[in-house]
Amino acid sequence: MPHVITQSCCSDGSCVYACPVNCIHPSPDEPGFATAEMLFIDPVACVDCGACVSACPVGAISPDTKLEPKQLPFVELNAAFYPKREGKLPPTSKLAPVLEAPRVERGDGPLRVAIVGSGPAAMYAADELLTQQGVEVNVFEKLPTPYGLVRAGVAPDHQTTKRVTRLFDGTTRLPGFTFYLNVEVGNHVSHRDLLEHHHAVLYAVGAPNDKRLDVEGMNLPGTGTATEMVAWINGHPEFAHLPVDLGHERVVVIGNGNVALDVARILTTDPDDLARTDIADHALAALRDSKVREVVIAARRGPADSAFTLPELIGLTATHEVVLDRADHELVQRDLAECTDPLTRNKLEILSKLGDADTPASRRRIRFAYRMTPQRVLGTDRVEGMAFTVTGGDDVRTLPAGLVLTSIGYRGRAIRDLPFDEETGVVPNESGRVVGAPGTYVAGWIKRGPTGFIGTNKSCAAQTVHELVGDFNAGALRDPRGRPVHLDRLIRARQPELVDVAGWKAIDAAEVARGGDDRPRDKFTEISDMLAAAATAPKPTMRERLLAGLGL
Ligand SMILES: Cc1cc2nc3c(=O)[nH]c(=O)nc-3n(C[C@H](O)[C@H](O)[C@H](O)COP(=O)(O)OP(=O)(O)OC[C@H]3O[C@@H](n4cnc5c(N)ncnc54)[C@H](O)[C@@H]3O)c2cc1C
């Protein structure tokens, strides 16, 4: 009865260190960890103790006897990562080597760090810093609600993945942690303000810009990006009023990464199933009225170059009707004949078993389309379709559609007062230390670009914190000139509507209560509603304010 890691694996590696026999790989110290599509349990070495189940922040691990039918392919997927062996390995007491936490070695007052952003990279960095005493971390987030793309990006039907927020909530309770939510750095406070009041400023602001597709018609009503769509589905306040029209039969998504799959899946899922998630009310209402029958996911290259991960493909095909047309089935067969990479072969084998697009659809469905180079959006006043050329040729294929979404990747946005590499879309850095900007660090997507899973940001943040603490120990960081009480006053003067940890807890509790028995939460999508909920939080007493302001 070995345990099995399933689709919602976030790759943060917590399970690796909980395992008493080191049977989960690749571990963070091993090559391939950063690019692995998920982690895998060795069924021959697993002693079935269940320690990994408790450690996993996203509920991705189960004994093989408790898997749902749709999760059964993950038994083989976990096993396939290891060489074939018979029987069981004798139990060992070997543990994965734990990466050493950086130690603050100066005793002359606390290390004060400002973290900008509250997504996974920020929260993992805060956690890493607060593993020891004498560190103070102020986290600044522009929205009244924290956790970045976990709240606003991860699809609502992936609720187990969103459970990682419980881990982050735990970090907010650590001594030395302060939230300044609804405070935008660069607007309410400047980089210089933060440097004056902290030893270091760590930016973990993500990569919020979509790469744009430069073809005629991409500005017509009915065009957009998959990320905007996901933000609308997830109730991000800046996207709650996006004009999404689903009164037509086909949506085209250009690009075939995991986010394209997320959008296609949500658009074709039974709304009654979505009604049990935390999907935004406006999105659920639009999906109930939707006339969409087919979502085409169009990729420039062939099946062997599909950008989606194998776990996501397994998950999608287990629950949804996914088809290929005849020409694409032939491309899959051709790629299968030539492909030797086991992971890609696995994907191709699943694709080869998909239904035929000629068969009449029994429900809303998804169609993968390959070797489609976008040529132009069709329509005059709004989108009526999309024209493609067959990649490498001149043949033109047109698809009637009412909505055309691009999903071709992300870019970081330049941060005022910091260097920025326009080509790669990241802040130039050496292991997280920003080049030419003393006291300034980066973690997450703004540091390494938009790749990896939620948990990939854990080792990324740990590396940055390691550099930061090393610089502090070496006396390379300037002591803050302003006292914490002055920072608190400054921020409250610039943004009287800031939300603290108690305010976030009040928003969280109100959303959970609105969700009732059937939904994990019913999200607020207007900032005014979030602030009204936050205002019901108990106010800190004068003494608490004073102690916090003194840094005690
Ligand atoms: C649509 C989508 C779906 C995804 N789904 C999954 C999934 O299912 N599983 C998985 O493992 N990974 C998923 N990922 C990847 C995962 O979300 C990322 O790896 C992770 O969120 C990156 O973390 P980050 O902290 O760098 O950035 P983000 O999560 O983007 O966090 C950045 C934060 O900084 C804040 N901010 C920005 N500028 C400022 C400022 N000036 N002042 C204050 N705050 C600021 C933002 O509001 C945001 O909260 C998904 C990604 C996308 C785009």
The ligand as an ORCA input file, in Angstrom:
! r2SCAN-3c Opt
* xyz 0 1
  C      -3.233     31.626    -13.885
  C      -2.191     30.867    -13.079
  C      -2.542     29.653    -12.468
  C      -1.584     28.946    -11.725
  N      -1.934     27.773    -11.131
  C      -1.027     27.050    -10.422
  C      -1.375     25.814     -9.798
  O      -2.522     25.349     -9.918
  N      -0.420     25.161     -9.078
  C       0.854     25.655     -8.935
  O       1.688     25.021     -8.258
  N       1.214     26.834     -9.521
  C       0.306     27.538    -10.245
  N       0.674     28.719    -10.843
  C       2.045     29.234    -10.611
  C       2.130     29.982     -9.242
  O       0.957     30.709     -9.041
  C       3.372     30.881     -9.211
  O       4.515     30.036     -9.186
  C       3.441     31.800     -7.990
  O       2.230     32.439     -7.706
  C       4.528     32.891     -8.183
  O       4.686     33.515     -6.950
  P       5.168     35.027     -6.753
  O       5.121     35.247     -5.280
  O       6.435     35.233     -7.476
  O       4.087     35.946     -7.504
  P       2.535     36.224     -7.283
  O       1.811     35.022     -6.798
  O       2.065     36.840     -8.536
  O       2.467     37.315     -6.111
  C       2.853     38.664     -6.320
  C       2.112     39.547     -5.315
  O       2.718     40.850     -5.301
  C       1.687     41.824     -5.205
  N       2.239     43.106     -5.692
  C       2.654     43.371     -6.958
  N       3.146     44.624     -7.027
  C       3.048     45.163     -5.788
  C       3.386     46.435     -5.224
  N       3.949     47.419     -5.951
  N       3.139     46.664     -3.900
  C       2.582     45.688     -3.147
  N       2.221     44.456     -3.638
  C       2.473     44.204     -4.933
  C       0.582     41.253     -6.065
  O      -0.681     41.843     -5.785
  C       0.643     39.769     -5.663
  O      -0.151     39.515     -4.522
  C      -0.267     29.443    -11.607
  C       0.082     30.653    -12.245
  C      -0.872     31.344    -12.986
  C      -0.478     32.626    -13.681
*
